[in-house]
Amino acid sequence: MAKGSSGRIVIEVDPCLKKKIYAKLALEGKNLKQWFVEQAEGYVLEPHEKDKRSE
């Protein structure tokens, strides 16, 4: 998979999964970008950095 220098991330997922993701995000009042950034930040942050974010 190509890795460009822009800030874009493009992935292909099953259309059924995509529909379920968007439905759940709508219920939570979020969009895909908000959800992804939250998940990605939680994934890459060190444990001590996560503690600082919750303060």
N, C-alpha and C positions, 0 to 999 in steps of 0.2 A: 504494500500500500504506500502510495506517495506521501511524503511529509514536506509540505511547502513551508515557506517562511511567514505566511499570513496567519491571522488568528483564527482561521476557519478550520473546523473539524467536520469531516463528512464521513458518515457511515451508512451502510445499507442494512436494514433490519426487515424482518418479516412484516408484511402489511398488517396482519392481525395484531402483532405486538405493538406496532406503531399506534394503531387505533386505541388499544388499551392504555398505553402510556399517556396519550393526549387526553383521554377521558378522565383518567385519574388526576392528571395535572389540572384540568379544568375544575374538578371538584375541590381541589386545594387552592385554586386561585393563582396558580403559577403557570409560567410558560416553560418550554423545554430548556431554553438558555439558563433561566434562573435555577432550575433543578440541576442541570448538568454542572454548572459552576459550583453550586453547593456541594455536590457529590465529589467533584474533582478536587476541590480545596480540601475537603475532609480526607480524601485519599492520599494526597501528597504532603500534607502538613505533618510535622513531627508531633508526638504526643504533647510536649510542653507548649507548642504553638497552638494546639487545639484548646488547651486550658485558657490561654490568654484571650482567645476569640469569644469564649463564653462569659467572660467577665463584663 
